[in-house]
């Protein structure tokens, strides 16, 4: 979910949405936030189509990385120094954040590193507001992610734009796989013609595979940095809300299970998927288990289970319908 981290500037700089430094988990706040997400998303898509230079995007990326990672670095450094040294800790944190931005722009392979660190900063910053806010926040993000991928479909355009510009809002990996002819719609001759046009048919290995009826395809998995930040936010919120790592640990396990489920669904349907809904579904199931393990409210545990099953059921129903209709998103 590419734009989840954009909530952080609202958290840090938007006093009208805060009370004593803590966002309020009210319907009004989340309604404003949903509108904010859609406005930012479509503004970015408009920019991707109209503005061809990279300076604007680099400045935007730098702002997000600076705000998020300086907060992260301050938490780490501040934990090992005395309060009297917090000013120096803040200056050092800002310097490290600036150094990260400079390093990422000089070496684009650091995109994943910058994205992960920024995600950690966003997750920690939003998670300190407590469990109720973080949980409601993730629920809203899950709904938005579903709509943005399956209904308006603008998330796919955002991902493509961010990937083309190598912005640190995506975390992913790519590799080349050799797939059999049945994987492709084109005929064998058409495939070989495309390889020749791309200039890779000269490679002896590629040529030998092509003669056998097997062709290279780029296998790519991408996660929005918000897909890491949002579960972390809930884990931190659980730690703050319950004053224990127990529930936070279960949130982490649930998010990991949701990530695995996402990968399985990606492999099966081979289409772009919203990652937050399955993460949210399994986080709910994990929280239900945690409530039962602690001997807490059975009713609340069942509510978590029901929410997890409902979200996963809606996602699977949508994917099965897409599969039956033989269409892509």
C-alpha positions, 0 to 999 in steps of 0.5 A, a space after each residue: 500500500 504505497 500511500 499509507 506512509 503519507 499519513 505520517 506527515 499528518 500525524 507529525 504536522 497536523 495539530 487540527 487532527 491531534 489532541 495532546 499529540 495523539 490522533 483521535 480514533 474517531 469516524 471524522 478522523 478516518 473519513 478525513 484520512 480516507 479522503 486524504 489517501 484518495 486525493 494524494 493517490 490521484 494527485 500522484 497518478 496525475 503527476 506521473 502522467 504529466 511530469 516527466 522529470 525526476 526532481 519533484 519525485 526525488 524531493 517528495 521521496 526525500 521528505 518522506 524518508 527524512 521525516 520517517 527515518 529521523 524519527 526511527 534513528 532518534 528512538 534508537 539513539 535516544 534509548 541509549 543516551 540521557 535526556 540531557 543529550 536528546 538535542 544532540 541525539 536529534 541532530 545526529 538522527 537528522 544527519 543520518 537521515 540526510 546521509 541515507 537520502 544522499 546514499 540512496 540517490 547515489 546508489 539506487 540499489 539502496 531503495 529497499 533499505 531506505 524503504 524498510 527503514 522509512 516503514 519502520 519509522 512510520 510504523 513506530 510513530 503511528 503505533 505509539 498512539 495505542 492499540 485501538 487507533 492502530 487497529 482501526 487505522 489498519 482496518 481503514 487501510 485494508 478497505 482502501 487497499 481493496 478498493 484501490 486495487 479491485 475497484 478504482 485500480 489506481 494502486 496498480 498505476 501508482 506502483 508502476 509509476 513508483 517502480 519506473 522511478 525507483 522510488 523508495 515506496 516499494 520493497 521487492 525483488 526480481 528474477 528471471 524464470 524459464 517458463 514452458 510455452 503453455 504459459 504464453 499466449 503467443 506462438 513459438 515463432 512470435 516468442 522467438 521474434 520478440 526475443 530477437 527484437 529485445 536483443 537477447 536471442 543472441 545469448 546461447 542459453 536463451 536460444 537453446 531454451 527457446 528452441 526447446 519451447 521454453 522462454 524467459 519471463 521476469 518474476 517480480 514481487 513488490 510490496 508497498 512500504 506501507 505493507 510493512 509499516 501498517 502491521 508494525 504500527 499495530 504491533 507497536 500499538 498492541 505493546 503500548 495498549 496492553 503494556 506487554 509484548 505478548 499481543 505484539 508478538 502475536 500481531 507479528 506472527 499474524 502479519 507474517 502468516 498474512 504475507 505468506 498467504 499473499 505470496 500463495 495467492 500471487 502465485 496462484 492468480 498471477 495478478 496484482 493483489 492488495 497486501 493489507 487485507 490478507 495481513 489484516 485478516 491474519 492479524 485478526 486471527 492471531 489476536 483472537 488466538 492471543 485473547 484465548 491464550 490469555 484467558 480474556 474475553 471469549 466474545 472479543 476473541 470470536 469477534 477477531 476471528 469473525 473479522 479475519 474470516 470475513 476479510 479473507 472470505 471477501 478477498 478469496 471470493 473476489 479472486 475466484 470471480 476474477 479467475 472464473 471470468 478469465 480477466 485481469 485487474 
